[in-house]
Amino acid sequence: MKRFLASALAACVLSIGAASGAMAKTEIMVAYENNPGEPLDRVMHHWADLLKEKSKGEVTLKLFPSSQLGAKKDVMEQAMMGMNVITLSDVGFLQDYDPDLGVLFGPYLTDDPQKLFKIYESDWFKKKDEALRKKGVHIVMSNYLYGVRHILAKKPINTPEDLKGMKIRVPNNVMQIKTIEAMGATATPMPLGEVYPALTTGLIDGVENPISVLYGAKLHEQAKYLSLVGYLTNTSVWVGGEAFFSKLPADVVKMVHETGYEAGLYSQKLAAEQDAEFIEKMKASGVTVIQPDPAPFREATKVVYTQFPKWSAGLYEQIQKDLK
């Protein structure tokens, strides 16, 4: 039913044709797994307001939180078919289209998101962006800060050894699966919307995500140990289908990109402000916060960078040089 609903909604595309000299009436659906009120949802409302104001109401974003249009894979399929939909993604997923992009989602690559954002603005990434468009993927925003990813579990995690035998939920991308497995756990991919019941029933023992997402989804109600492993500084991109964006007027595409960049800056501001607040709220609800030594986790995950034979020669070394 969810897939059918998603397809039906996605089929309701407003006309993007317009009379000569007039801006097209355009509606873009925005699909994401996060819940209303979470920082990501606040950023999307901010973006929608910016775009509505700048376009004088002619270009609008219609928001679909809480996986209303289906899982990320479903939404990406809709986008690639030319539907008027965009969704949160990251290079961990986009490596399916260009393997080299996965390196930017590697464990402990950097703890400074601004260094990563500079790479997204580099000539190297611009060439990747152009190649993605030829494969049907249109990057709408590339400066979104999702947050630093930690592990919330049903038992304390101080070292990688503590993860042995544990099932940890991850998004369904190969980089994060390999990373959690390198730490010693069993990686268990599933949509974010299924995590709360999976924790409740014991299907999984823990979940990794930024603090704002863990708190916003109320996952701390079912898992009481937050281990601040900080294994991934998660910069994200918002993507749609080139089949849709290539039919929009150039001024509309430019407006969507420009307001998206402004929304990305707002996401960075929110991420910096709210982690401490959410940690205190989690503590108040009975969560034990653990600050482990990251060195053993960093050492355990170094092997991940050797497991991608399709990467260009010297890619990891080049990215490390660019990050300095």
Disulfide bonds with the S-S distance in Angstrom:
none
